Amino acid sequence: MTFDIKAEIGLIGTGRMGRPIAECLLKAGRRLAVFDRDLLATSALASSQCSICPSAADVANKAPIVLACVPSIEAFDDCTLGNDGLVHGSAIRVYVHLGTTGPRNVIRIAEQLSARGIATLDAPISGGMGRAAAGTLSSMISGSGDAIDRASEAIRLYSSSLTVVGDAPGAAQIAKLINNMLSAANLAAAIEGLIVASKANVDISALTEVLLRSTGGSYAFETKIVEQVLTRQFNFGGALRIIRKDMEAWREMIEDFGLACPIGSEVHKTYMRAMEQLDPDDDMTSIAKYYETLEGVAIPKVTIQRGKS
């Protein structure tokens, strides 16, 4: 079963990631019903193609498929199960959970929505604001075959990669938390390498070229380090408070599984220590500033010309 291309798509949350997703859906010619507690976040989207709703429940009264992209576990609980949550909607048939909240949270939401005849598709996204704007996010999804059939066409409007990782909500959260832990670890480890090189007066441009061509490179290095840390822009598009949420969900998950995961645990501790000194609203790449203060070493500003031989 595929979705009705004439039906509205609901979207709760039109912030850093939600707004570019909304714009992708609108560019594809879809009609939207949106809600965000911040009226400024939705005002620019208002048009004959996009209706601004007063609550999540009102979105769910209009749209059979409702996506949610909000910043915290508490916000997800409120927009799904709260007094004005989508659980009270009359049109909704599938709820699509775009956030990274951990398996425990999404399973609990799914169970309560299921009691009201609403299927949950666990569908966290990865790629950052740039890929959201380009409609090339990576989506990992888990849920019933029917929920996937109903919602996958909508998801493909903002995702260039869609991978089914399980047949029940929770599996996609596990995949996303593993992804985010590895990304956070790669970023922190790369910064430590730059600190060592800076202390030893190694040419950072030359080191960067080596790593871009060698086994120590990573997506985090190619994007967050080269484009944000070395340029001193620190504007990848994800706040440290989001990393804190994700790492706390990682810690909760491995505790539920009775696992130690020492490397992931150390990454969690590192980011927690960094956020004691940095503003939680600072960009995630600002963790480089924590390392610079910790070690008393400054990473020099460098612009790397990509594509050079």
C-alpha positions as CSV (number, residue, x, y, z in Angstrom):
1,M,0.0,0.0,0.0
2,T,1.4,3.4,-0.9
3,F,0.2,6.8,0.3
4,D,-2.3,9.0,-1.4
5,I,-0.3,11.7,-3.2
6,K,-3.2,14.1,-2.7
7,A,-3.3,13.7,1.0
8,E,-1.6,16.1,3.3
9,I,1.5,15.1,5.1
10,G,1.8,16.3,8.8
11,L,5.0,17.6,10.2
12,I,5.6,18.5,13.9
13,G,8.7,20.5,14.4
14,T,10.1,23.0,11.9
15,G,13.4,23.9,13.4
16,R,17.0,23.3,12.1
17,M,16.1,19.9,10.5
18,G,12.4,20.1,10.3
19,R,12.2,23.2,8.2
20,P,14.4,22.0,5.4
21,I,12.5,18.7,5.4
22,A,9.3,20.7,5.1
23,E,10.8,22.6,2.2
24,C,11.7,19.4,0.4
25,L,8.1,18.1,0.8
26,L,6.7,21.4,-0.5
27,K,9.1,21.4,-3.5
28,A,7.9,18.0,-4.4
29,G,4.4,19.4,-4.6
30,R,3.0,17.9,-1.4
31,R,0.5,19.7,0.8
32,L,1.6,20.0,4.4
33,A,0.0,20.5,7.8
34,V,2.6,21.7,10.3
35,F,2.9,22.6,13.9
36,D,5.7,24.1,16.0
37,R,5.5,25.7,19.4
38,D,7.6,28.5,18.0
39,L,5.4,30.5,15.7
40,L,8.4,32.1,14.0
41,A,9.6,28.7,13.0
42,T,6.4,28.1,11.0
43,S,5.5,31.6,9.8
44,A,7.7,31.5,6.7
45,L,6.2,28.2,5.5
46,A,2.6,29.5,5.5
47,S,1.0,29.3,2.1
48,S,-1.9,27.8,0.2
49,Q,0.2,24.6,0.1
50,C,1.1,24.6,3.8
51,S,-1.4,25.0,6.7
52,I,-0.2,26.1,10.1
53,C,-1.9,24.2,12.9
54,P,-2.4,25.2,16.5
55,S,-1.4,21.8,17.9
56,A,0.0,18.4,17.1
57,A,-3.5,17.0,17.5
58,D,-4.8,19.3,14.8
59,V,-2.0,18.1,12.5
60,A,-3.2,14.6,13.2
61,N,-6.8,15.6,12.4
62,K,-5.7,16.6,8.9
63,A,-3.0,14.1,7.8
64,P,-2.9,10.3,7.6
65,I,0.9,10.3,7.9
66,V,2.5,12.6,10.5
67,L,6.3,13.1,10.9
68,A,7.8,14.5,14.1
69,C,11.2,16.2,14.3
70,V,11.5,17.9,17.7
71,P,14.6,18.5,19.8
72,S,14.2,16.4,23.0
73,I,12.7,13.2,24.4
74,E,10.3,15.4,26.5
75,A,9.2,17.2,23.3
76,F,8.5,13.9,21.5
77,D,6.5,12.6,24.5
78,D,4.5,15.8,24.5
79,C,3.7,16.0,20.8
80,T,2.8,12.4,20.6
81,L,1.1,11.5,23.9
82,G,0.4,14.9,25.5
83,N,-3.0,16.5,26.1
84,D,-2.7,18.1,22.6
85,G,-0.7,15.3,21.1
86,L,-1.2,13.5,17.9
87,V,-2.6,10.5,19.7
88,H,-5.9,12.5,19.8
89,G,-6.0,13.0,16.0
90,S,-8.7,11.5,13.9
91,A,-7.0,11.2,10.5
92,I,-3.6,9.9,11.4
93,R,-2.7,6.3,10.6
94,V,1.1,6.3,10.7
95,Y,3.4,8.2,13.0
96,V,7.0,8.7,11.7
97,H,9.5,9.3,14.5
98,L,12.5,11.2,13.0
99,G,14.4,11.9,16.2
100,T,17.1,10.1,18.0
101,T,15.7,9.2,21.4
102,G,16.8,5.6,22.0
103,P,14.8,2.4,21.7
104,R,13.1,2.6,25.1
105,N,11.4,5.9,24.3
106,V,10.1,5.0,20.8
107,I,8.9,1.6,21.9
108,R,6.9,3.2,24.7
109,I,5.4,5.7,22.3
110,A,4.6,3.0,19.7
111,E,2.8,0.9,22.3
112,Q,0.5,3.7,23.4
113,L,-0.2,4.8,19.8
114,S,-0.9,1.3,18.8
115,A,-3.7,1.1,21.4
116,R,-5.4,3.9,19.4
117,G,-4.9,2.2,16.0
118,I,-1.9,4.3,15.0
119,A,1.2,2.5,13.7
120,T,4.7,3.9,14.5
121,L,7.6,3.9,12.0
122,D,10.9,4.4,13.7
123,A,12.8,6.5,11.1
124,P,15.7,8.5,12.5
125,I,17.7,10.7,10.0
126,S,21.4,11.4,9.6
127,G,23.3,13.9,7.5
128,G,23.0,17.4,9.0
129,M,21.4,20.6,7.8
130,G,23.2,20.7,4.5
131,R,21.9,17.3,3.4
132,A,18.5,18.1,4.8
133,A,18.3,21.1,2.6
134,A,19.4,19.1,-0.4
135,G,16.9,16.3,0.3
136,T,19.7,13.8,0.6
137,L,19.4,12.7,4.2
138,S,20.1,9.1,5.2
139,S,17.1,7.4,6.8
140,M,17.1,4.2,8.7
141,I,13.7,2.7,9.4
142,S,12.1,-0.1,11.4
143,G,8.4,-1.0,11.7
144,S,5.7,-3.1,10.3
145,G,5.6,-3.7,6.6
146,D,2.3,-1.8,6.3
147,A,3.7,1.3,8.0
148,I,6.8,1.2,5.7
149,D,4.6,0.9,2.6
150,R,2.4,3.8,3.7
151,A,5.3,6.2,4.6
152,S,8.3,5.3,2.5
153,E,7.3,7.4,-0.4
154,A,7.1,10.5,1.8
155,I,10.4,9.7,3.4
156,R,12.1,9.4,0.0
157,L,11.2,13.1,-0.7
158,Y,13.8,14.2,1.8
159,S,16.1,11.1,1.8
160,S,18.5,9.8,-0.8
161,S,19.1,6.7,1.3
162,L,16.5,4.6,3.0
163,T,17.5,1.4,4.8
164,V,15.1,-1.0,6.6
165,V,16.9,-2.3,9.6
166,G,14.0,-4.2,11.4
167,D,10.3,-5.0,11.5
168,A,9.5,-3.2,14.8
169,P,10.2,0.2,16.3
170,G,13.4,0.4,18.3
171,A,15.8,-1.3,15.8
172,A,16.3,1.9,13.8
173,Q,17.0,3.8,17.1
174,I,19.8,1.2,17.9
175,A,21.3,1.7,14.4
176,K,21.2,5.5,14.8
177,L,22.7,5.5,18.2
178,I,25.6,3.3,17.0
179,N,26.0,5.7,14.0
180,N,26.0,8.8,16.3
181,M,28.4,7.3,18.8
182,L,30.9,6.4,16.0
183,S,30.5,9.9,14.5
184,A,31.1,11.6,17.9
185,A,34.1,9.3,18.6
186,N,35.6,10.0,15.1
187,L,35.2,13.7,15.7
188,A,36.8,13.7,19.1
189,A,39.7,11.4,18.0
190,A,40.4,13.5,15.0
191,I,40.6,16.7,17.1
192,E,43.0,14.9,19.5
193,G,45.2,14.1,16.4
194,L,45.1,17.8,15.4
195,I,46.1,18.8,18.9
196,V,49.1,16.5,18.8
197,A,50.1,17.8,15.4
198,S,49.7,21.4,16.4
199,K,51.8,20.9,19.5
200,A,54.5,19.3,17.5
201,N,54.4,22.0,14.8
202,V,53.4,19.5,12.1
203,D,52.0,21.2,9.0
204,I,48.2,20.9,9.4
205,S,47.5,21.3,5.7
206,A,49.8,18.5,4.9
207,L,48.5,16.3,7.6
208,T,44.9,16.9,6.4
209,E,45.9,15.8,2.9
210,V,47.4,12.6,4.3
211,L,44.3,11.8,6.3
212,L,41.9,12.5,3.5
213,R,43.8,9.9,1.4
214,S,44.5,7.4,4.2
215,T,42.8,5.0,6.5
216,G,42.5,7.5,9.4
217,G,40.0,9.6,7.5
218,S,36.3,9.5,8.1
219,Y,33.1,11.3,7.2
220,A,33.5,13.3,10.4
221,F,37.0,14.3,9.4
222,E,36.0,15.2,5.8
223,T,33.1,17.4,6.9
224,K,33.2,18.5,10.5
225,I,37.0,18.8,10.7
226,V,37.9,20.1,7.3
227,E,34.9,22.3,6.7
228,Q,34.1,23.6,10.3
229,V,37.0,23.1,12.7
230,L,40.0,24.0,10.5
231,T,38.1,27.0,9.0
232,R,37.0,28.0,12.5
233,Q,33.4,28.4,11.4
234,F,32.0,25.9,13.9
235,N,28.6,25.7,12.1
236,F,28.0,22.2,11.1
237,G,24.4,22.5,12.2
238,G,24.0,20.4,15.3
239,A,24.2,21.8,18.9
240,L,26.1,20.2,21.6
241,R,22.9,19.7,23.6
242,I,21.8,17.3,20.8
243,I,25.0,15.3,21.2
244,R,24.3,15.2,25.0
245,K,20.8,13.8,24.3
246,D,22.2,11.2,21.9
247,M,25.1,10.1,24.2
248,E,22.7,9.9,27.1
249,A,20.4,7.7,25.0
250,W,23.5,5.6,24.1
251,R,24.4,5.2,27.8
252,E,20.8,4.2,28.6
253,M,20.8,1.6,25.8
254,I,24.0,-0.2,26.7
255,E,22.9,-0.3,30.4
256,D,19.6,-1.9,29.3
257,F,21.7,-4.5,27.4
258,G,24.1,-5.1,30.3
259,L,27.1,-4.0,28.2
260,A,30.2,-2.1,29.2
261,C,31.2,-0.7,25.7
262,P,34.3,1.1,27.2
263,I,35.2,3.2,24.1
264,G,31.6,4.5,23.8
265,S,31.5,5.2,27.5
266,E,34.7,7.3,27.3
267,V,33.3,9.2,24.4
268,H,30.2,9.9,26.5
269,K,32.3,11.1,29.4
270,T,34.4,13.3,27.1
271,Y,31.4,15.2,25.7
272,M,29.8,15.6,29.2
273,R,33.1,17.2,30.4
274,A,33.2,19.4,27.4
275,M,29.7,20.7,28.0
276,E,30.6,21.8,31.5
277,Q,32.8,24.4,29.8
278,L,30.9,25.1,26.6
279,D,27.5,26.5,25.8
280,P,25.0,23.7,25.1
281,D,23.8,25.7,22.1
282,D,27.3,25.8,20.6
283,D,27.8,23.7,17.5
284,M,29.0,20.2,18.1
285,T,32.3,21.0,16.3
286,S,33.0,23.5,19.1
287,I,34.3,20.5,21.1
288,A,37.6,21.5,19.5
289,K,37.7,24.6,21.7
290,Y,37.4,22.3,24.8
291,Y,40.4,20.4,23.7
292,E,42.4,23.5,23.0
293,T,41.7,24.8,26.5
294,L,42.4,21.4,28.1
295,E,45.7,21.0,26.4
296,G,46.7,24.7,26.0
297,V,47.2,24.2,22.3
298,A,45.5,26.1,19.5
299,I,44.7,24.4,16.2
300,P,45.6,26.8,13.4
301,K,43.1,28.1,10.9
302,V,43.5,26.3,7.6
303,T,41.6,26.3,4.4
304,I,41.9,23.0,2.5
305,Q,41.4,23.2,-1.3
306,R,39.5,20.1,-2.0
307,G,40.0,18.2,-5.3
308,K,43.7,19.1,-5.6
309,S,46.0,16.3,-6.8
